[in-house]
């Protein structure tokens, strides 16, 4: 797993995924970039992208409820901060991938680290 705060910016490629107007506050989008499955959340007019998988048991996190900046796994209640991917409640102890997001006009772009 990785967190975009720990990745060198020159190794990230940004992919356009949607328009800001396509996602309202409190909503989410499901996105595939290559083999990566992501869920993109809009919370308080900010946009966040994380891997769509619980590190505890592989459940799709996008199906979970939002509680502030946390997404709650629908299977066992593990919680993850969508700003960082950090696991914040048991049974998860491993963080999930968090991806950088850029907004260029009305275009949302998600950054994915490239293997060099």
N, C-alpha and C positions, 0 to 999 in steps of 0.2 A: 504494500500500500504506500501511497505517497500523498503528501499535502502540498498544494501548489505554493504555499508560503516558503517551502524548502527547496524549490526547483529554480534553477537559473532561468531567467526570462528568455535568454537567447536560445533555449532548447525547447520552447513551446511554440506550437503552431495553432493558430486560431481558426476555427471553423464557424461560418455563419449558420445559425440553427433556427432562428425565428425572428419575427418582429416583436418589439416590446409591446405593441398594441395587441398582440395575439395572446398575451398572458396577463390576467388581472391579479391584483393583490390577493394573496391567499390561495392562488391557484398554482398548478404545476404542469409541466410538459414532459413527455417522455421522448428521449432523443437517443439515436444510435449514431455513433461516430466510429466508423470501421466496426470492430468487434466490441467496442465499449457500449454498454447500456447505462445511460445517465438519466437522472431526473433533475429538472431545472425548476426551482421554486422562485416565486416573486413574493417577497415579504417586506412590507413597509416601503414599497417602491424600490427595493434593492433586489438584485437577481443573484441567485446562488446555484451552483451545479455540483452534484455529488454522484457517486456511483449508485446505481439502483440495486444495491444488494446489501443485506444485513451481514455484518462480519460474524455474527453468532451462528446463524443457520442457513444463510443464503436466501432468505425471504426477500421479495421485492419491496424495497422501502417506499417506493412511490405510492404504494397503496395505504401507507400509514397516515395517521393524523398528524397535523402540525400543532405544536404547542409552543408559541413564540417562535424562536429560531431553532427549535428541535423537531425532528421527525421521529415519530414513535413507531417502531416495528410492529406490524399488525399481528405477528405470531406470538411473540413472548414479551413485548413491551420494552425491549432495549431502546435506548434513545441516542440520537446522534445530532450534534450541532451542525447545521447545514452550512455555516460560515467557515468551518474548519475541517469537518469530517470527524471530529473527535467523539469517541464513545463517551457518553455522559451518564449512562445508567446500565446496570447489569440486566440481563446476563451477558451483554457484549462487553468485552475488554479490549478489543482491537478496533482501531479507528477505521473509517472507510475513506476511499479516495475523495478528495475535494479538488475541484477544477477551477481555474481562474475564469472570470467572465469579464468581457468588455462590452460596452454599449457604444455603438457608433451611429449617431442619429437615432433611427428607430430599429436598427439591426442589433440583435444579440449575437455575440460570438463567444464560443467556449474554447478555452485553450487546452490542448492535449500535449503532454511531453512527447518529444520525438526521440527515438533511439538513434544515437549518433555513432 
